């Protein structure tokens, strides 16, 4: 079975699929800007990132192809905060979830530690987002 799905924006259309994804711990790479640009999502207000996160599905914020979408990871996090209403704590949680699902297993622990160090040891929460 799948462990990681790129985009998957239509999963929210079926509660049983959402439950299956949550129960199996499937990770979804969410790309808000790209999803709107391609028409997969009509507008940011309707993006499934928030409902999936609230239902306990493992989601992370990604850029898809930054050169085509004209975005950056920092910009995607800013959009998630300002347009989708995610708190800084929720953004940090999603960053840690993303770290748990990177392809390079040997880098996973280091990435988690870097995120936690940047957020917690400097007493700042996602400054610049």
C-alpha positions in Angstrom: 0.0 0.0 0.0 1.0 3.6 -0.5 3.0 5.3 2.3 3.3 8.7 0.7 1.0 10.5 -1.8 1.8 13.7 -3.8 -1.1 16.2 -3.6 -4.1 13.9 -3.1 -6.3 16.9 -2.8 -9.5 15.0 -3.6 -9.1 12.5 -0.7 -11.3 14.9 1.4 -14.3 14.1 -0.8 -14.8 10.7 0.8 -14.7 10.4 4.6 -13.9 6.7 4.4 -10.8 7.4 2.3 -9.7 10.1 4.8 -10.2 7.6 7.6 -8.3 4.9 5.7 -5.4 7.3 5.0 -5.3 8.4 8.6 -5.4 4.9 10.0 -2.7 3.7 7.7 -0.5 6.7 8.4 -0.3 7.8 4.7 1.6 11.0 4.3 0.3 13.7 1.8 2.6 16.2 0.2 0.4 19.3 -0.1 1.3 22.1 -2.5 -1.2 24.9 -2.1 0.0 27.3 -4.8 0.5 24.5 -7.4 -2.9 23.0 -6.6 -4.6 26.3 -7.3 -2.6 27.0 -10.4 -3.3 23.6 -11.9 -7.0 23.8 -11.0 -6.9 20.8 -8.7 -8.3 23.2 -6.1 -10.6 26.0 -7.1 -9.0 28.5 -4.6 -6.9 28.6 -1.4 -10.0 28.9 0.8 -11.1 25.4 -0.5 -7.6 23.8 -0.1 -7.9 20.5 1.8 -4.7 21.0 3.9 -6.6 22.3 6.9 -9.4 19.7 7.0 -7.0 16.8 6.5 -4.7 18.1 9.2 -7.7 18.5 11.6 -8.8 15.0 10.9 -5.4 13.6 11.9 -4.1 12.8 8.4 -0.3 13.2 8.1 0.2 16.2 5.8 3.2 18.4 5.0 3.6 21.6 3.0 5.6 21.4 -0.2 6.3 23.5 -3.3 5.8 21.0 -6.1 8.0 22.6 -8.7 9.1 26.0 -7.4 10.4 27.3 -10.7 7.1 26.6 -12.5 4.8 27.6 -9.6 7.0 30.7 -8.8 7.0 30.0 -5.1 9.2 28.8 -2.3 8.8 26.7 0.8 8.8 29.8 2.9 6.1 31.3 0.8 4.0 28.1 1.1 4.3 28.2 4.9 3.3 31.9 4.9 0.3 31.1 2.8 -0.7 28.3 5.2 -0.4 30.7 8.1 -2.0 33.8 6.6 -4.6 32.3 4.2 -5.3 28.9 5.7 -5.2 29.9 9.3 -2.5 27.6 10.6 -0.9 28.6 13.9 2.8 28.7 14.2 2.6 25.6 16.4 0.7 23.7 13.8 3.2 24.8 11.1 6.0 23.4 13.3 4.1 20.2 13.8 3.7 19.8 10.0 7.4 20.5 9.5 8.2 17.7 11.9 5.7 15.4 10.2 7.4 16.2 6.9 10.8 15.5 8.4 9.5 12.0 9.5 8.6 11.3 5.8 11.6 12.5 3.9 13.0 10.0 1.4 16.6 10.0 2.8 16.2 8.0 6.0 19.7 8.8 7.2 18.9 12.6 7.3 15.5 12.2 9.1 16.8 12.6 12.7 19.1 15.5 11.8 16.3 17.3 10.1 14.0 16.9 13.0 16.7 18.1 15.4 17.4 21.2 13.2 13.7 22.1 13.1 13.4 21.8 16.8 16.6 23.7 17.5 15.6 26.5 15.2 12.1 26.8 16.7 12.6 26.1 20.3 16.1 26.9 21.4 16.0 30.4 19.9 12.7 31.1 21.6 11.3 32.0 18.2 8.5 30.4 16.3 9.0 30.2 12.5 10.3 33.8 12.3 10.1 35.2 8.8 7.2 32.9 7.8 
